[in-house]
């Protein structure tokens, strides 16, 4: 930091000292100006006139008042205006006592609003100019009287210009700060949404594959002694399911890597193109799954494709966990107009063991996925037995539709 910058910072930190220095400078200028008299049309003469004691006293009072111009701007203007008025009427109007009033008027204009500046500026200018013209010893048209009008007007105008500039700069700073806060809030919102999406994906992956591993491990333990071949087959399914879980977890967690990391995932997110593969994993776990599709040839947006896949995955996982042995599941994917409808049904015992409509992270994750795409989700027990999950997803995810999610009451037909 340079010497000039250090001095500027020090003066800003001590405004009273700065005003005292300004007051001393103004006093020196007024005293020096009181010894100067015009000489013809081209110069001035020093020492031709000498100020009287009253003029010196008025100059001293006006300069002393300027020390407090920041704290009490209107009071200082009143004091300096009064001493200038007294000098204009009783003394030599050429004595520059009015300089203190000009500084005070500038301070008022730079620290208040424009209406206040107009009122006080007109009052001060009119009073001092009228006093000099009507009550002073010089003719009313003397240039000293016109100088009072000019200098007070300049003081008020300069102060108003400085205040306006400060207001403009402050408005620019405020807009920049608001824009920065908006960017930070938007970044935090996007980070929160991405964390929520990754959490949903992790839940779907872990819940699905761990459920399959649990089932196959139970089968292997049950038939280990009597049917070793079947136990070996079950363990092979466990290994396949665990490998798939690790691959999907690696792909999901890999999204958190930096773009320059060499191990960033390149495999696309799962979609309905892997629906049969998903159904086969449940069939190998002992859950019969029938798949019906009438959406062949429909190209879905990536977000809709992933959401449909995860909804089927979570719904089948819930069937395997809650429907009980002997249950069957049916999956249908149908294109209806501008929407894709995904339905998962089972014929398990239904209400007694069905997942609660309002609890669990699985159904909550489904609702959040559907809500994010502007679709409709309906879940609840079927009439008689079983459970039903029905999702309607807009094929064009950019279409702005009113989000609506509903859970069917236990006694309401689906």
N, C-alpha and C positions, 0 to 999 in steps of 0.2 A: 504494500500500500504506500502510495506516494505521500509526501509531506502535506500537499494540498488536500488530499482526500482525508488524511488524519485530522487536519485542522477543521475540515467541513463536518466530519463526524463528531468532533468534540464540541463544535458550536451547536449542532443539532441536539446534542445531549444536554447542553446548558443554554436554553433559550433566553433566560434572564440575563446572562452575561452578554449574549449577542445583542439584546435590546439595549443594554447599558452602553455597549460600544457604539451602537447606532446613535443613541442619544448624544453621546459625546461628540461624534462626528457632525451631527446636525447642529449642535451648539457651536462648534468651531466654525462651521459654514455661516451660521447666522451672525456670529460676532464679526467674522471677516467681511461679510457682505455689508454690515452696518458702517464700515469705514470707507466703503467704495462709493464714489459718485460718478455719474455719467460725465464724459468730456466730449462735447460736440456730438457728432454722429458716428464716430469711428472708434471709440475707446472709452476707457474709464480711468479715473484718477484715484490713487490710493492716498488716504489720510486727509482728504479735503474736508470731510465732516466727521464728527465724533458723536457716538450715541450717548444719550443721557442716561442717568441712573435708572429711571423707570423702564426704559427700553431694555437695558441689560437685565433688570430683574424679570421682566416679562419673558425674555429669551431663555433665562435660566429656568423659570417655572415651566415653560413649554417643553424644553428639552428633558427636564426631570420627569414630566408626566409620560414621555415616550418610553421610559424604562418599563412601564406596566401596560404597554399597548396590547400585548397578547392576552393578558389576564382580564383586563377591563377595557375593551376597545371603545365602547360607547362613552364610558366615563372619561377616558383620555381624550376622545374627540371633543367632549363638552369642555374640558379644561383648556385644551389647546385652542379651540374656537373662541373661548372667552378671552384669553390673553391676546389673541390676534385681533379680536374686535376692539379691545381696549387700546391696543397700539394704533389701530387704524383711526380711532377717534381722537385720542389725546396726544399721540406722539407723531413721529415722522413716518408717514405711510411707506416710505421707501425702505425702512428697516425690515428685514425679512423674517419677522416673527411668524408670519403666516406659513413658513416652511414646516413648522411643527404641526400645524393644522392639516397641511397637505398629507404628511406622513400618517397622521392619525386617521384621516378620511380614507386613505388607501388601505389601511389595516381593517377598518370597518367593512369596506367593500369586498375585501378578499376573504373575510371570515363570516359574512352573513349572506342573506339571500338578495336577489335583485330588487324586489320592492323596497326592502329596507335601505338598500344603497341609494335608490332614487329619492326616497323621502329625506334621508339625512344629507345626501349630497346636495340636493336642491336647497334645503334649508341652510346648510353651511355656506354654499356658494353665494346664495342670494343675500344672506345676512352680512357676510364679509365684504362683498362687492358694494352693496348699498351703503354700508358704513363708510367705506373708503371714498365713495363718490359724493355722498351727501354730508358726511360729518368730518372729513379730513380737510387739511389745509390746502391741498392741491386742487386744481380744477377737476370737475367730474370726468372730463375726457382725457385726463393724464394717462400716460402709458402704464404708470405704476398701478393705477386702479384697474385697468384692463388686465394687467398681469395677474392680479388676485383672482379674477374670473377664470383666466386660462389655467393657472396652476391648480386651483381647486378642482376644476373640471377634469384635468389630466389625472389627478390623484384618484378621483372616483372611478374614472374609466379604466385606468390601469389595474386597480384593485378588482373591479368586476371581471376584467379579462383574465386575470390570474385565477380567480375563483372558478370561472367557467373552464379553464384549462385543467385545473385540479379535478373538477367534477368529471370531465371527459376521461381523464386518465384513470380515475377511480372506477368509472363505469367499465372501462376496458379491462381493468384488473379483475373486477367482479365477474364479468362475463368469462374471462379466462379461467377463474377459479371454479365457476359453475360448470364450465365445460370439462374441466379436469375431474371434478367430482362426479359428473355424469359418466365420463369414461371409466372411472374407477368402479362406480356402481354397476355399470354394464359388464365390466370385466368380472366383478365378483358374482353377478347373477349368472353369467355364462359358466363360470367355474363351478358354481353350485349345481347348475343343471347338468353339467358334464359328470360331476361326482355322483349325482343321483342316477344318471343313466348307467354309469359303470357299476354302481351298486346293484341296480336291477339286473344287469347282465350277470354279475357275479352270483347273485342269488339264484337266478334261473339255472345257470350252469351247475352250481354246487348242488342245489336241491335235486335236479334231475339225475345227475350221474351218481351222487351219493345214495339216492334212493335205489337205483339199479344195483349198485355195488352191495348195498345192504341186503337186497332180496337174493341176489345170486350167492352171496356169502352164506346166507341162511340155508339156501338149498344145498350148497356144497357141504356144510356141516351136517345136514340132516341125512344125506345119502352117502357120506364119506365111506362108511364101513360096508354097507350093503351094495352100493352101486358106484364103484370107483370111477367108471367111465363117465357116468352122469355128473359126478362131482368134478371130474377133470374138465368137462364141458362148461360147468357153471363157473369154475375158476378162470377158464379162458374168457368167458363173458365179463368177469370181474376185471381182468386185465385190460380187455378192450374198452370197457366203460371208464376205467381209471385213466387210460391213455387219452381217451377223448376228452375227459375232464381236464387233464393237464394241458392238452393242446388248446382248448378253449380258454382256460385260465391264462395261459401264456399269451394268447392273442389279445385277451381283454386287458390284462395288466400291461401288455406292451404298448397300449395306447397312451400310457403315462410316460413313456420314454421320450427323450428329446428327438427332434427330427433328424439329427445327425448320428444317432446311435446305429451301429451296424446291424443290430439284431431286431430292428423294428419289424413288426409283423407285416407280411405281404398278403396273407390269405384273406379273402373277402369275408365279410360278416355272413353268418348263416341266414338262409331264407327258405321260402317254400320249395325251392328246387331240391332241398334236402329233406323234404317231408317224409318220403318213403324210408329214407335212412333212419330218421328219427323214430318212425313207427316200428321199424325192425328192432331197434334197441329195446323197445317195450315188449315186443313179441317174444324176444329172447329171454325176457324177465318173467314170462308167463302171463302177460296181459294181452289178450286178443284185441287187435286194433284193426278196424276196417276204415279205409280211406276212400273218400269219394271227392273228385274234383271236376269242376266244369270251368276252370279258369285258365286252361292251357292256352298259351299264346298271349296272355295278359302280361305286359311288362310293368312291374310295380316299382314305385320309388323305393330307394334303399331303406328309408325309415319305415315305410309301410310293410315291406317284405320282412324286415327283421322283427317288427312288432308282431306280425301274424305268426311267424315261426315261434317266437317266445311265448305267445299266448297258448299255442297248441302244446308246446313243451311243458309249460307250467300246469295246464289243465290235465294232461295225461299223467304228470307226476302226482297231482292231487288224487286222480283216480287210483293210481297204484297204491298210494298211501292210505286213502280213506275208504275206497269202495269195498274193500274186503276181497277174499278169495272168490274166484268164480265170476267176477265182474267182467264185462265186456265194454269196449269203448268204440265209439264211432266218430270219425273226424270228417267234416265236409268243408270244402272251400268252394264258394260259389261267387261268380261275378254277377252283380245285380246293378245294372245301370252304371252309375259313376262310382259305385262302392264295391268293395270286396267283403263278403260275409264269411266269417270263420265260426264254425259251430263244433263243439266237442260235447258228446253225450256219453253217459254211462248208465248201466242198469243195476248198479249196486244197491245196497239197502237204503240209500238216500239220506233222509233227514237225520237219522240216528248217528251216522258217522261222517256226514258231509262236512266240509270245512265251513266254518261260520262265515256268513256273508260279510260281516264287518271286520273280521280279524284276520291275522296272518299277513305275512309280507307278500305271499304269492298273489292273492287276489288284489292286494293294494298295488303291487307292481303292475298287474294287468290294467287296473283302472288308470294308473298314471300314464302308461304307454298309450292307451286309447285316448285319454284326455289330451295328451300332447299333440295328437294328430287330428283332433276335432271329430272323433268318432263316437260311437255309442257302445256301451258294454252292459250286458244283462247276464247276471249269474243267479242261480238259485236251484232248489230241489225241483225235480220233475214231478209231475202228477203220478202218484203211485210209488215209484221207486227211482233212484238214480239222481244224477245231478246234471245240470246243463250250463254251459258257458257259451255265450253267443256275442260275438263282436262284429260291429260294422265299421269298416275303415274306409275312408275316402281314398280312391286311387290317386287323386291329385292331392297330395298333402298340403299344397299351398292354398287350397280352397278354404276360405274362412267360414266355418260353420260353428254353430253354437254347441259347445261341449255339453254332453249329457250322459251321466252314468247312473245306473240304477241297479239295485239289488232286489231280487224278488223275495217277498216274504215267504216264510216256510210253508204257509198254507195256500199260497197263490199258485194256480196252474201256470206252467211255462210252456 
